[in-house]
Amino acid sequence: MLLIACPYCGPRPELEFSHGGQAHVARPDDPADIGADDWGAYLYMRVNAKGVHAERWRHVHGCARFFNALRDTTTDRFVATYKCGQPRPDSAP
């Protein structure tokens, strides 16, 4: 079983967590002033390349908090986890 290190609770089994999508996606400053194409791109377009991705996760069956993680999509290995609001750490292991 995969262990995910919650920055609040420590390492826990993957079954306690829920994936929340790509991390660090900036919301438009004034959503009412952007067009439908830009709004659609904000809502649906995400990076999906091989390698290390910054993702948002939630410890659903624990502290229930959201946090960010760097995960390598080629190996499913978590490189780092960090609290929301903190800058993305260096992706080197």
PDB file of N, CA, C and O in Angstrom:
ATOM      1  N   MET A   1       0.836  -1.181   0.000  1.00  0.00           N
ATOM      2  CA  MET A   1       0.000   0.000   0.000  1.00  0.00           C
ATOM      3  C   MET A   1       0.884   1.249   0.000  1.00  0.00           C
ATOM      4  O   MET A   1       1.934   1.285   0.642  1.00  0.00           O
ATOM      5  N   LEU A   2       0.448   2.241  -0.715  1.00  0.00           N
ATOM      6  CA  LEU A   2       1.154   3.504  -0.806  1.00  0.00           C
ATOM      7  C   LEU A   2       0.896   4.336   0.449  1.00  0.00           C
ATOM      8  O   LEU A   2      -0.245   4.446   0.898  1.00  0.00           O
ATOM      9  N   LEU A   3       1.948   4.920   1.013  1.00  0.00           N
ATOM     10  CA  LEU A   3       1.806   5.831   2.142  1.00  0.00           C
ATOM     11  C   LEU A   3       1.979   7.260   1.646  1.00  0.00           C
ATOM     12  O   LEU A   3       2.899   7.557   0.884  1.00  0.00           O
ATOM     13  N   ILE A   4       1.095   8.131   2.081  1.00  0.00           N
ATOM     14  CA  ILE A   4       1.170   9.546   1.743  1.00  0.00           C
ATOM     15  C   ILE A   4       1.434  10.303   3.032  1.00  0.00           C
ATOM     16  O   ILE A   4       0.739  10.106   4.029  1.00  0.00           O
ATOM     17  N   ALA A   5       2.442  11.172   3.011  1.00  0.00           N
ATOM     18  CA  ALA A   5       2.813  11.928   4.211  1.00  0.00           C
ATOM     19  C   ALA A   5       1.983  13.207   4.293  1.00  0.00           C
ATOM     20  O   ALA A   5       2.315  14.209   3.659  1.00  0.00           O
ATOM     21  N   CYS A   6       0.910  13.170   5.068  1.00  0.00           N
ATOM     22  CA  CYS A   6       0.110  14.368   5.296  1.00  0.00           C
ATOM     23  C   CYS A   6       0.968  15.342   6.110  1.00  0.00           C
ATOM     24  O   CYS A   6       1.531  14.946   7.131  1.00  0.00           O
ATOM     25  N   PRO A   7       1.082  16.605   5.684  1.00  0.00           N
ATOM     26  CA  PRO A   7       1.920  17.552   6.429  1.00  0.00           C
ATOM     27  C   PRO A   7       1.357  17.888   7.811  1.00  0.00           C
ATOM     28  O   PRO A   7       2.052  18.493   8.627  1.00  0.00           O
ATOM     29  N   TYR A   8       0.120  17.507   8.081  1.00  0.00           N
ATOM     30  CA  TYR A   8      -0.506  17.758   9.375  1.00  0.00           C
ATOM     31  C   TYR A   8      -0.506  16.517  10.276  1.00  0.00           C
ATOM     32  O   TYR A   8      -0.351  16.636  11.492  1.00  0.00           O
ATOM     33  N   CYS A   9      -0.680  15.325   9.685  1.00  0.00           N
ATOM     34  CA  CYS A   9      -0.865  14.099  10.467  1.00  0.00           C
ATOM     35  C   CYS A   9       0.269  13.096  10.341  1.00  0.00           C
ATOM     36  O   CYS A   9       0.354  12.167  11.145  1.00  0.00           O
ATOM     37  N   GLY A  10       1.142  13.259   9.353  1.00  0.00           N
ATOM     38  CA  GLY A  10       2.199  12.289   9.114  1.00  0.00           C
ATOM     39  C   GLY A  10       1.770  11.242   8.096  1.00  0.00           C
ATOM     40  O   GLY A  10       0.710  11.364   7.481  1.00  0.00           O
ATOM     41  N   PRO A  11       2.599  10.210   7.918  1.00  0.00           N
ATOM     42  CA  PRO A  11       2.316   9.178   6.902  1.00  0.00           C
ATOM     43  C   PRO A  11       1.045   8.393   7.216  1.00  0.00           C
ATOM     44  O   PRO A  11       0.839   7.931   8.338  1.00  0.00           O
ATOM     45  N   ARG A  12       0.199   8.255   6.196  1.00  0.00           N
ATOM     46  CA  ARG A  12      -1.047   7.510   6.321  1.00  0.00           C
ATOM     47  C   ARG A  12      -1.279   6.730   5.028  1.00  0.00           C
ATOM     48  O   ARG A  12      -0.721   7.080   3.988  1.00  0.00           O
ATOM     49  N   PRO A  13      -2.106   5.664   5.083  1.00  0.00           N
ATOM     50  CA  PRO A  13      -2.395   4.885   3.877  1.00  0.00           C
ATOM     51  C   PRO A  13      -3.149   5.709   2.833  1.00  0.00           C
ATOM     52  O   PRO A  13      -3.936   6.593   3.169  1.00  0.00           O
ATOM     53  N   GLU A  14      -2.895   5.407   1.582  1.00  0.00           N
ATOM     54  CA  GLU A  14      -3.490   6.157   0.476  1.00  0.00           C
ATOM     55  C   GLU A  14      -5.018   6.144   0.499  1.00  0.00           C
ATOM     56  O   GLU A  14      -5.639   7.063  -0.034  1.00  0.00           O
ATOM     57  N   LEU A  15      -5.629   5.147   1.091  1.00  0.00           N
ATOM     58  CA  LEU A  15      -7.087   5.046   1.128  1.00  0.00           C
ATOM     59  C   LEU A  15      -7.731   6.175   1.929  1.00  0.00           C
ATOM     60  O   LEU A  15      -8.936   6.401   1.811  1.00  0.00           O
ATOM     61  N   GLU A  16      -6.951   6.885   2.738  1.00  0.00           N
ATOM     62  CA  GLU A  16      -7.477   7.988   3.542  1.00  0.00           C
ATOM     63  C   GLU A  16      -7.546   9.301   2.762  1.00  0.00           C
ATOM     64  O   GLU A  16      -8.052  10.296   3.281  1.00  0.00           O
ATOM     65  N   PHE A  17      -7.048   9.320   1.528  1.00  0.00           N
ATOM     66  CA  PHE A  17      -6.884  10.575   0.791  1.00  0.00           C
ATOM     67  C   PHE A  17      -7.740  10.621  -0.467  1.00  0.00           C
ATOM     68  O   PHE A  17      -8.155   9.597  -1.010  1.00  0.00           O
ATOM     69  N   SER A  18      -7.986  11.847  -0.907  1.00  0.00           N
ATOM     70  CA  SER A  18      -8.709  12.088  -2.149  1.00  0.00           C
ATOM     71  C   SER A  18      -7.927  13.098  -2.982  1.00  0.00           C
ATOM     72  O   SER A  18      -7.456  14.114  -2.471  1.00  0.00           O
ATOM     73  N   HIS A  19      -7.799  12.803  -4.264  1.00  0.00           N
ATOM     74  CA  HIS A  19      -7.076  13.683  -5.188  1.00  0.00           C
ATOM     75  C   HIS A  19      -7.936  14.902  -5.508  1.00  0.00           C
ATOM     76  O   HIS A  19      -9.139  14.771  -5.736  1.00  0.00           O
ATOM     77  N   GLY A  20      -7.331  16.075  -5.525  1.00  0.00           N
ATOM     78  CA  GLY A  20      -8.084  17.304  -5.765  1.00  0.00           C
ATOM     79  C   GLY A  20      -7.674  18.059  -7.009  1.00  0.00           C
ATOM     80  O   GLY A  20      -8.085  19.206  -7.183  1.00  0.00           O
ATOM     81  N   GLY A  21      -6.880  17.463  -7.880  1.00  0.00           N
ATOM     82  CA  GLY A  21      -6.506  18.121  -9.123  1.00  0.00           C
ATOM     83  C   GLY A  21      -5.168  18.834  -9.039  1.00  0.00           C
ATOM     84  O   GLY A  21      -4.424  18.682  -8.070  1.00  0.00           O
ATOM     85  N   GLN A  22      -4.878  19.602 -10.056  1.00  0.00           N
ATOM     86  CA  GLN A  22      -3.608  20.323 -10.168  1.00  0.00           C
ATOM     87  C   GLN A  22      -3.539  21.437  -9.131  1.00  0.00           C
ATOM     88  O   GLN A  22      -4.521  22.146  -8.913  1.00  0.00           O
ATOM     89  N   ALA A  23      -2.402  21.591  -8.504  1.00  0.00           N
ATOM     90  CA  ALA A  23      -2.191  22.654  -7.518  1.00  0.00           C
ATOM     91  C   ALA A  23      -1.695  23.925  -8.197  1.00  0.00           C
ATOM     92  O   ALA A  23      -1.237  23.896  -9.339  1.00  0.00           O
ATOM     93  N   HIS A  24      -1.793  25.018  -7.490  1.00  0.00           N
ATOM     94  CA  HIS A  24      -1.269  26.323  -7.914  1.00  0.00           C
ATOM     95  C   HIS A  24      -1.932  26.855  -9.183  1.00  0.00           C
ATOM     96  O   HIS A  24      -1.273  27.496 -10.002  1.00  0.00           O
ATOM     97  N   VAL A  25      -3.216  26.597  -9.352  1.00  0.00           N
ATOM     98  CA  VAL A  25      -3.966  27.151 -10.470  1.00  0.00           C
ATOM     99  C   VAL A  25      -4.567  28.470  -9.989  1.00  0.00           C
ATOM    100  O   VAL A  25      -5.405  28.481  -9.087  1.00  0.00           O
ATOM    101  N   ALA A  26      -4.149  29.559 -10.580  1.00  0.00           N
ATOM    102  CA  ALA A  26      -4.580  30.888 -10.132  1.00  0.00           C
ATOM    103  C   ALA A  26      -5.971  31.222 -10.680  1.00  0.00           C
ATOM    104  O   ALA A  26      -6.207  31.146 -11.886  1.00  0.00           O
ATOM    105  N   ARG A  27      -6.868  31.585  -9.795  1.00  0.00           N
ATOM    106  CA  ARG A  27      -8.211  32.018 -10.183  1.00  0.00           C
ATOM    107  C   ARG A  27      -8.114  33.394 -10.843  1.00  0.00           C
ATOM    108  O   ARG A  27      -7.314  34.225 -10.412  1.00  0.00           O
ATOM    109  N   PRO A  28      -8.913  33.647 -11.880  1.00  0.00           N
ATOM    110  CA  PRO A  28      -8.895  34.975 -12.511  1.00  0.00           C
ATOM    111  C   PRO A  28      -9.238  36.070 -11.496  1.00  0.00           C
ATOM    112  O   PRO A  28     -10.079  35.872 -10.619  1.00  0.00           O
ATOM    113  N   ASP A  29      -8.583  37.219 -11.623  1.00  0.00           N
ATOM    114  CA  ASP A  29      -8.811  38.324 -10.691  1.00  0.00           C
ATOM    115  C   ASP A  29     -10.265  38.781 -10.690  1.00  0.00           C
ATOM    116  O   ASP A  29     -10.844  39.017  -9.630  1.00  0.00           O
ATOM    117  N   ASP A  30     -10.847  38.904 -11.859  1.00  0.00           N
ATOM    118  CA  ASP A  30     -12.238  39.339 -11.973  1.00  0.00           C
ATOM    119  C   ASP A  30     -12.962  38.414 -12.947  1.00  0.00           C
ATOM    120  O   ASP A  30     -13.004  38.696 -14.145  1.00  0.00           O
ATOM    121  N   PRO A  31     -13.531  37.316 -12.454  1.00  0.00           N
ATOM    122  CA  PRO A  31     -14.150  36.331 -13.346  1.00  0.00           C
ATOM    123  C   PRO A  31     -15.246  36.892 -14.242  1.00  0.00           C
ATOM    124  O   PRO A  31     -15.475  36.369 -15.332  1.00  0.00           O
ATOM    125  N   ALA A  32     -15.926  37.946 -13.805  1.00  0.00           N
ATOM    126  CA  ALA A  32     -17.010  38.515 -14.610  1.00  0.00           C
ATOM    127  C   ALA A  32     -16.488  39.199 -15.865  1.00  0.00           C
ATOM    128  O   ALA A  32     -17.240  39.390 -16.821  1.00  0.00           O
ATOM    129  N   ASP A  33     -15.215  39.570 -15.875  1.00  0.00           N
ATOM    130  CA  ASP A  33     -14.653  40.302 -17.007  1.00  0.00           C
ATOM    131  C   ASP A  33     -13.930  39.434 -18.031  1.00  0.00           C
ATOM    132  O   ASP A  33     -13.426  39.956 -19.026  1.00  0.00           O
ATOM    133  N   ILE A  34     -13.868  38.131 -17.813  1.00  0.00           N
ATOM    134  CA  ILE A  34     -13.188  37.288 -18.796  1.00  0.00           C
ATOM    135  C   ILE A  34     -14.214  36.592 -19.683  1.00  0.00           C
ATOM    136  O   ILE A  34     -15.362  36.390 -19.286  1.00  0.00           O
ATOM    137  N   GLY A  35     -13.792  36.235 -20.866  1.00  0.00           N
ATOM    138  CA  GLY A  35     -14.693  35.594 -21.822  1.00  0.00           C
ATOM    139  C   GLY A  35     -14.912  34.120 -21.520  1.00  0.00           C
ATOM    140  O   GLY A  35     -14.255  33.539 -20.656  1.00  0.00           O
ATOM    141  N   ALA A  36     -15.839  33.537 -22.240  1.00  0.00           N
ATOM    142  CA  ALA A  36     -16.191  32.128 -22.037  1.00  0.00           C
ATOM    143  C   ALA A  36     -15.012  31.201 -22.313  1.00  0.00           C
ATOM    144  O   ALA A  36     -14.823  30.215 -21.601  1.00  0.00           O
ATOM    145  N   ASP A  37     -14.222  31.504 -23.331  1.00  0.00           N
ATOM    146  CA  ASP A  37     -13.072  30.660 -23.658  1.00  0.00           C
ATOM    147  C   ASP A  37     -12.035  30.679 -22.533  1.00  0.00           C
ATOM    148  O   ASP A  37     -11.503  29.635 -22.157  1.00  0.00           O
ATOM    149  N   ASP A  38     -11.752  31.872 -21.999  1.00  0.00           N
ATOM    150  CA  ASP A  38     -10.791  31.979 -20.897  1.00  0.00           C
ATOM    151  C   ASP A  38     -11.321  31.311 -19.628  1.00  0.00           C
ATOM    152  O   ASP A  38     -10.564  30.669 -18.900  1.00  0.00           O
ATOM    153  N   TRP A  39     -12.610  31.461 -19.369  1.00  0.00           N
ATOM    154  CA  TRP A  39     -13.211  30.836 -18.190  1.00  0.00           C
ATOM    155  C   TRP A  39     -13.176  29.310 -18.340  1.00  0.00           C
ATOM    156  O   TRP A  39     -12.877  28.601 -17.379  1.00  0.00           O
ATOM    157  N   GLY A  40     -13.475  28.815 -19.517  1.00  0.00           N
ATOM    158  CA  GLY A  40     -13.402  27.376 -19.774  1.00  0.00           C
ATOM    159  C   GLY A  40     -11.991  26.844 -19.618  1.00  0.00           C
ATOM    160  O   GLY A  40     -11.788  25.758 -19.074  1.00  0.00           O
ATOM    161  N   ALA A  41     -11.006  27.611 -20.099  1.00  0.00           N
ATOM    162  CA  ALA A  41      -9.605  27.193 -19.943  1.00  0.00           C
ATOM    163  C   ALA A  41      -9.224  27.122 -18.468  1.00  0.00           C
ATOM    164  O   ALA A  41      -8.527  26.195 -18.055  1.00  0.00           O
ATOM    165  N   TYR A  42      -9.676  28.096 -17.665  1.00  0.00           N
ATOM    166  CA  TYR A  42      -9.387  28.083 -16.225  1.00  0.00           C
ATOM    167  C   TYR A  42     -10.011  26.847 -15.560  1.00  0.00           C
ATOM    168  O   TYR A  42      -9.372  26.196 -14.733  1.00  0.00           O
ATOM    169  N   LEU A  43     -11.237  26.534 -15.918  1.00  0.00           N
ATOM    170  CA  LEU A  43     -11.942  25.437 -15.264  1.00  0.00           C
ATOM    171  C   LEU A  43     -11.459  24.051 -15.686  1.00  0.00           C
ATOM    172  O   LEU A  43     -11.409  23.136 -14.865  1.00  0.00           O
ATOM    173  N   TYR A  44     -11.107  23.894 -16.953  1.00  0.00           N
ATOM    174  CA  TYR A  44     -10.905  22.544 -17.474  1.00  0.00           C
ATOM    175  C   TYR A  44      -9.516  22.209 -17.992  1.00  0.00           C
ATOM    176  O   TYR A  44      -9.150  21.033 -18.008  1.00  0.00           O
ATOM    177  N   MET A  45      -8.736  23.177 -18.410  1.00  0.00           N
ATOM    178  CA  MET A  45      -7.440  22.879 -19.014  1.00  0.00           C
ATOM    179  C   MET A  45      -6.368  22.734 -17.940  1.00  0.00           C
ATOM    180  O   MET A  45      -6.130  23.658 -17.163  1.00  0.00           O
ATOM    181  N   ARG A  46      -5.724  21.571 -17.900  1.00  0.00           N
ATOM    182  CA  ARG A  46      -4.694  21.292 -16.920  1.00  0.00           C
ATOM    183  C   ARG A  46      -3.493  20.654 -17.607  1.00  0.00           C
ATOM    184  O   ARG A  46      -3.616  20.049 -18.673  1.00  0.00           O
ATOM    185  N   VAL A  47      -2.335  20.799 -16.978  1.00  0.00           N
ATOM    186  CA  VAL A  47      -1.105  20.192 -17.479  1.00  0.00           C
ATOM    187  C   VAL A  47      -1.191  18.691 -17.219  1.00  0.00           C
ATOM    188  O   VAL A  47      -1.585  18.269 -16.132  1.00  0.00           O
ATOM    189  N   ASN A  48      -0.825  17.888 -18.211  1.00  0.00           N
ATOM    190  CA  ASN A  48      -0.901  16.436 -18.050  1.00  0.00           C
ATOM    191  C   ASN A  48       0.290  15.759 -18.719  1.00  0.00           C
ATOM    192  O   ASN A  48       0.118  14.833 -19.512  1.00  0.00           O
ATOM    193  N   ALA A  49       1.482  16.216 -18.403  1.00  0.00           N
ATOM    194  CA  ALA A  49       2.693  15.638 -18.986  1.00  0.00           C
ATOM    195  C   ALA A  49       3.314  14.633 -18.013  1.00  0.00           C
ATOM    196  O   ALA A  49       3.013  14.654 -16.820  1.00  0.00           O
ATOM    197  N   LYS A  50       4.167  13.766 -18.516  1.00  0.00           N
ATOM    198  CA  LYS A  50       4.881  12.828 -17.653  1.00  0.00           C
ATOM    199  C   LYS A  50       5.826  13.583 -16.735  1.00  0.00           C
ATOM    200  O   LYS A  50       6.370  14.625 -17.101  1.00  0.00           O
ATOM    201  N   GLY A  51       6.014  13.043 -15.542  1.00  0.00           N
ATOM    202  CA  GLY A  51       6.986  13.627 -14.632  1.00  0.00           C
ATOM    203  C   GLY A  51       6.364  14.123 -13.342  1.00  0.00           C
ATOM    204  O   GLY A  51       5.278  13.696 -12.951  1.00  0.00           O
ATOM    205  N   VAL A  52       7.069  15.032 -12.689  1.00  0.00           N
ATOM    206  CA  VAL A  52       6.658  15.529 -11.379  1.00  0.00           C
ATOM    207  C   VAL A  52       5.597  16.625 -11.554  1.00  0.00           C
ATOM    208  O   VAL A  52       5.806  17.602 -12.274  1.00  0.00           O
ATOM    209  N   HIS A  53       4.465  16.440 -10.885  1.00  0.00           N
ATOM    210  CA  HIS A  53       3.353  17.393 -10.930  1.00  0.00           C
ATOM    211  C   HIS A  53       3.062  17.893  -9.527  1.00  0.00           C
ATOM    212  O   HIS A  53       3.193  17.147  -8.557  1.00  0.00           O
ATOM    213  N   ALA A  54       2.669  19.153  -9.419  1.00  0.00           N
ATOM    214  CA  ALA A  54       2.151  19.689  -8.165  1.00  0.00           C
ATOM    215  C   ALA A  54       0.647  19.434  -8.158  1.00  0.00           C
ATOM    216  O   ALA A  54      -0.076  19.888  -9.045  1.00  0.00           O
ATOM    217  N   GLU A  55       0.190  18.705  -7.152  1.00  0.00           N
ATOM    218  CA  GLU A  55      -1.214  18.325  -7.068  1.00  0.00           C
ATOM    219  C   GLU A  55      -1.787  18.733  -5.717  1.00  0.00           C
ATOM    220  O   GLU A  55      -1.059  18.897  -4.738  1.00  0.00           O
ATOM    221  N   ARG A  56      -3.093  18.890  -5.687  1.00  0.00           N
ATOM    222  CA  ARG A  56      -3.799  19.164  -4.446  1.00  0.00           C
ATOM    223  C   ARG A  56      -4.431  17.859  -3.972  1.00  0.00           C
ATOM    224  O   ARG A  56      -5.030  17.122  -4.755  1.00  0.00           O
ATOM    225  N   TRP A  57      -4.285  17.589  -2.675  1.00  0.00           N
ATOM    226  CA  TRP A  57      -4.846  16.390  -2.068  1.00  0.00           C
ATOM    227  C   TRP A  57      -5.615  16.774  -0.815  1.00  0.00           C
ATOM    228  O   TRP A  57      -5.378  17.833  -0.236  1.00  0.00           O
ATOM    229  N   ARG A  58      -6.538  15.914  -0.396  1.00  0.00           N
ATOM    230  CA  ARG A  58      -7.284  16.137   0.841  1.00  0.00           C
ATOM    231  C   ARG A  58      -7.224  14.869   1.680  1.00  0.00           C
ATOM    232  O   ARG A  58      -7.448  13.765   1.185  1.00  0.00           O
ATOM    233  N   HIS A  59      -6.919  15.053   2.953  1.00  0.00           N
ATOM    234  CA  HIS A  59      -6.878  13.933   3.894  1.00  0.00           C
ATOM    235  C   HIS A  59      -8.298  13.714   4.420  1.00  0.00           C
ATOM    236  O   HIS A  59      -8.626  14.106   5.540  1.00  0.00           O
ATOM    237  N   VAL A  60      -9.112  13.095   3.611  1.00  0.00           N
ATOM    238  CA  VAL A  60     -10.539  12.951   3.865  1.00  0.00           C
ATOM    239  C   VAL A  60     -10.824  12.205   5.166  1.00  0.00           C
ATOM    240  O   VAL A  60     -11.649  12.648   5.965  1.00  0.00           O
ATOM    241  N   HIS A  61     -10.159  11.090   5.382  1.00  0.00           N
ATOM    242  CA  HIS A  61     -10.425  10.261   6.560  1.00  0.00           C
ATOM    243  C   HIS A  61      -9.402  10.515   7.661  1.00  0.00           C
ATOM    244  O   HIS A  61      -8.998   9.591   8.367  1.00  0.00           O
ATOM    245  N   GLY A  62      -8.995  11.741   7.801  1.00  0.00           N
ATOM    246  CA  GLY A  62      -8.040  12.138   8.833  1.00  0.00           C
ATOM    247  C   GLY A  62      -8.381  13.542   9.285  1.00  0.00           C
ATOM    248  O   GLY A  62      -9.464  13.778   9.821  1.00  0.00           O
ATOM    249  N   CYS A  63      -7.471  14.470   9.074  1.00  0.00           N
ATOM    250  CA  CYS A  63      -7.661  15.861   9.502  1.00  0.00           C
ATOM    251  C   CYS A  63      -8.619  16.631   8.597  1.00  0.00           C
ATOM    252  O   CYS A  63      -9.058  17.721   8.963  1.00  0.00           O
ATOM    253  N   ALA A  64      -8.953  16.089   7.424  1.00  0.00           N
ATOM    254  CA  ALA A  64      -9.868  16.689   6.441  1.00  0.00           C
ATOM    255  C   ALA A  64      -9.301  17.954   5.798  1.00  0.00           C
ATOM    256  O   ALA A  64     -10.045  18.706   5.168  1.00  0.00           O
ATOM    257  N   ARG A  65      -8.024  18.197   5.942  1.00  0.00           N
ATOM    258  CA  ARG A  65      -7.404  19.394   5.370  1.00  0.00           C
ATOM    259  C   ARG A  65      -6.869  19.119   3.966  1.00  0.00           C
ATOM    260  O   ARG A  65      -6.514  17.992   3.621  1.00  0.00           O
ATOM    261  N   PHE A  66      -6.824  20.183   3.174  1.00  0.00           N
ATOM    262  CA  PHE A  66      -6.180  20.125   1.872  1.00  0.00           C
ATOM    263  C   PHE A  66      -4.692  20.404   2.049  1.00  0.00           C
ATOM    264  O   PHE A  66      -4.291  21.136   2.954  1.00  0.00           O
ATOM    265  N   PHE A  67      -3.882  19.817   1.182  1.00  0.00           N
ATOM    266  CA  PHE A  67      -2.453  20.089   1.127  1.00  0.00           C
ATOM    267  C   PHE A  67      -1.990  19.849  -0.296  1.00  0.00           C
ATOM    268  O   PHE A  67      -2.720  19.288  -1.113  1.00  0.00           O
ATOM    269  N   ASN A  68      -0.782  20.274  -0.582  1.00  0.00           N
ATOM    270  CA  ASN A  68      -0.208  20.083  -1.912  1.00  0.00           C
ATOM    271  C   ASN A  68       0.864  19.003  -1.861  1.00  0.00           C
ATOM    272  O   ASN A  68       1.496  18.780  -0.828  1.00  0.00           O
ATOM    273  N   ALA A  69       1.053  18.344  -2.981  1.00  0.00           N
ATOM    274  CA  ALA A  69       2.064  17.293  -3.070  1.00  0.00           C
ATOM    275  C   ALA A  69       2.738  17.345  -4.432  1.00  0.00           C
ATOM    276  O   ALA A  69       2.115  17.696  -5.434  1.00  0.00           O
ATOM    277  N   LEU A  70       3.996  16.996  -4.456  1.00  0.00           N
ATOM    278  CA  LEU A  70       4.698  16.781  -5.715  1.00  0.00           C
ATOM    279  C   LEU A  70       4.728  15.278  -5.928  1.00  0.00           C
ATOM    280  O   LEU A  70       5.268  14.534  -5.109  1.00  0.00           O
ATOM    281  N   ARG A  71       4.142  14.837  -7.035  1.00  0.00           N
ATOM    282  CA  ARG A  71       4.062  13.400  -7.325  1.00  0.00           C
ATOM    283  C   ARG A  71       4.582  13.151  -8.727  1.00  0.00           C
ATOM    284  O   ARG A  71       4.235  13.862  -9.671  1.00  0.00           O
ATOM    285  N   ASP A  72       5.415  12.137  -8.849  1.00  0.00           N
ATOM    286  CA  ASP A  72       5.941  11.725 -10.149  1.00  0.00           C
ATOM    287  C   ASP A  72       4.918  10.796 -10.790  1.00  0.00           C
ATOM    288  O   ASP A  72       4.660   9.707 -10.277  1.00  0.00           O
ATOM    289  N   THR A  73       4.344  11.215 -11.893  1.00  0.00           N
ATOM    290  CA  THR A  73       3.290  10.425 -12.539  1.00  0.00           C
ATOM    291  C   THR A  73       3.816   9.171 -13.230  1.00  0.00           C
ATOM    292  O   THR A  73       3.038   8.272 -13.546  1.00  0.00           O
ATOM    293  N   THR A  74       5.115   9.098 -13.466  1.00  0.00           N
ATOM    294  CA  THR A  74       5.664   7.904 -14.118  1.00  0.00           C
ATOM    295  C   THR A  74       5.875   6.768 -13.123  1.00  0.00           C
ATOM    296  O   THR A  74       5.853   5.598 -13.507  1.00  0.00           O
ATOM    297  N   THR A  75       6.082   7.101 -11.845  1.00  0.00           N
ATOM    298  CA  THR A  75       6.333   6.070 -10.830  1.00  0.00           C
ATOM    299  C   THR A  75       5.278   6.055  -9.734  1.00  0.00           C
ATOM    300  O   THR A  75       5.275   5.146  -8.904  1.00  0.00           O
ATOM    301  N   ASP A  76       4.387   7.033  -9.709  1.00  0.00           N
ATOM    302  CA  ASP A  76       3.376   7.214  -8.672  1.00  0.00           C
ATOM    303  C   ASP A  76       4.015   7.472  -7.298  1.00  0.00           C
ATOM    304  O   ASP A  76       3.402   7.226  -6.259  1.00  0.00           O
ATOM    305  N   ARG A  77       5.246   7.965  -7.314  1.00  0.00           N
ATOM    306  CA  ARG A  77       5.982   8.238  -6.073  1.00  0.00           C
ATOM    307  C   ARG A  77       5.774   9.686  -5.652  1.00  0.00           C
ATOM    308  O   ARG A  77       5.867  10.598  -6.473  1.00  0.00           O
ATOM    309  N   PHE A  78       5.491   9.890  -4.370  1.00  0.00           N
ATOM    310  CA  PHE A  78       5.363  11.239  -3.830  1.00  0.00           C
ATOM    311  C   PHE A  78       6.749  11.755  -3.492  1.00  0.00           C
ATOM    312  O   PHE A  78       7.464  11.151  -2.692  1.00  0.00           O
ATOM    313  N   VAL A  79       7.128  12.867  -4.096  1.00  0.00           N
ATOM    314  CA  VAL A  79       8.442  13.465  -3.894  1.00  0.00           C
ATOM    315  C   VAL A  79       8.429  14.339  -2.647  1.00  0.00           C
ATOM    316  O   VAL A  79       9.387  14.333  -1.873  1.00  0.00           O
ATOM    317  N   ALA A  80       7.337  15.097  -2.447  1.00  0.00           N
ATOM    318  CA  ALA A  80       7.219  15.987  -1.293  1.00  0.00           C
ATOM    319  C   ALA A  80       5.754  16.315  -1.058  1.00  0.00           C
ATOM    320  O   ALA A  80       4.946  16.271  -1.986  1.00  0.00           O
ATOM    321  N   THR A  81       5.414  16.643   0.181  1.00  0.00           N
ATOM    322  CA  THR A  81       4.103  17.178   0.519  1.00  0.00           C
ATOM    323  C   THR A  81       4.322  18.460   1.308  1.00  0.00           C
ATOM    324  O   THR A  81       5.304  18.594   2.037  1.00  0.00           O
ATOM    325  N   TYR A  82       3.394  19.402   1.153  1.00  0.00           N
ATOM    326  CA  TYR A  82       3.534  20.682   1.837  1.00  0.00           C
ATOM    327  C   TYR A  82       2.167  21.330   1.993  1.00  0.00           C
ATOM    328  O   TYR A  82       1.241  21.038   1.236  1.00  0.00           O
ATOM    329  N   LYS A  83       2.050  22.206   2.973  1.00  0.00           N
ATOM    330  CA  LYS A  83       0.786  22.853   3.290  1.00  0.00           C
ATOM    331  C   LYS A  83       0.392  23.849   2.200  1.00  0.00           C
ATOM    332  O   LYS A  83       1.253  24.450   1.558  1.00  0.00           O
ATOM    333  N   CYS A  84      -0.914  24.018   1.998  1.00  0.00           N
ATOM    334  CA  CYS A  84      -1.413  25.021   1.063  1.00  0.00           C
ATOM    335  C   CYS A  84      -0.944  26.393   1.518  1.00  0.00           C
ATOM    336  O   CYS A  84      -0.922  26.683   2.715  1.00  0.00           O
ATOM    337  N   GLY A  85      -0.574  27.225   0.574  1.00  0.00           N
ATOM    338  CA  GLY A  85      -0.074  28.553   0.884  1.00  0.00           C
ATOM    339  C   GLY A  85       1.440  28.615   0.945  1.00  0.00           C
ATOM    340  O   GLY A  85       2.021  29.696   0.847  1.00  0.00           O
ATOM    341  N   GLN A  86       2.087  27.468   1.107  1.00  0.00           N
ATOM    342  CA  GLN A  86       3.551  27.429   1.078  1.00  0.00           C
ATOM    343  C   GLN A  86       4.010  27.350  -0.371  1.00  0.00           C
ATOM    344  O   GLN A  86       3.298  26.813  -1.220  1.00  0.00           O
ATOM    345  N   PRO A  87       5.195  27.880  -0.658  1.00  0.00           N
ATOM    346  CA  PRO A  87       5.694  27.785  -2.039  1.00  0.00           C
ATOM    347  C   PRO A  87       6.041  26.335  -2.397  1.00  0.00           C
ATOM    348  O   PRO A  87       6.344  25.508  -1.538  1.00  0.00           O
ATOM    349  N   ARG A  88       5.983  26.075  -3.679  1.00  0.00           N
ATOM    350  CA  ARG A  88       6.324  24.736  -4.183  1.00  0.00           C
ATOM    351  C   ARG A  88       7.797  24.459  -3.894  1.00  0.00           C
ATOM    352  O   ARG A  88       8.650  25.263  -4.271  1.00  0.00           O
ATOM    353  N   PRO A  89       8.122  23.343  -3.233  1.00  0.00           N
ATOM    354  CA  PRO A  89       9.516  23.021  -2.977  1.00  0.00           C
ATOM    355  C   PRO A  89      10.235  22.539  -4.230  1.00  0.00           C
ATOM    356  O   PRO A  89       9.606  22.226  -5.241  1.00  0.00           O
ATOM    357  N   ASP A  90      11.549  22.484  -4.151  1.00  0.00           N
ATOM    358  CA  ASP A  90      12.333  21.940  -5.250  1.00  0.00           C
ATOM    359  C   ASP A  90      11.891  20.498  -5.468  1.00  0.00           C
ATOM    360  O   ASP A  90      11.700  19.760  -4.501  1.00  0.00           O
ATOM    361  N   SER A  91      11.728  20.088  -6.715  1.00  0.00           N
ATOM    362  CA  SER A  91      11.206  18.752  -7.004  1.00  0.00           C
ATOM    363  C   SER A  91      12.267  17.659  -6.912  1.00  0.00           C
ATOM    364  O   SER A  91      11.962  16.492  -7.158  1.00  0.00           O
ATOM    365  N   ALA A  92      13.501  18.006  -6.564  1.00  0.00           N
ATOM    366  CA  ALA A  92      14.545  16.979  -6.429  1.00  0.00           C
ATOM    367  C   ALA A  92      14.280  16.136  -5.195  1.00  0.00           C
ATOM    368  O   ALA A  92      13.913  16.677  -4.152  1.00  0.00           O
ATOM    369  N   PRO A  93      14.459  14.803  -5.289  1.00  0.00           N
ATOM    370  CA  PRO A  93      14.204  13.921  -4.138  1.00  0.00           C
ATOM    371  C   PRO A  93      15.121  14.174  -2.969  1.00  0.00           C
ATOM    372  O   PRO A  93      15.011  13.502  -1.943  1.00  0.00           O
TER     373      PRO A  93
END
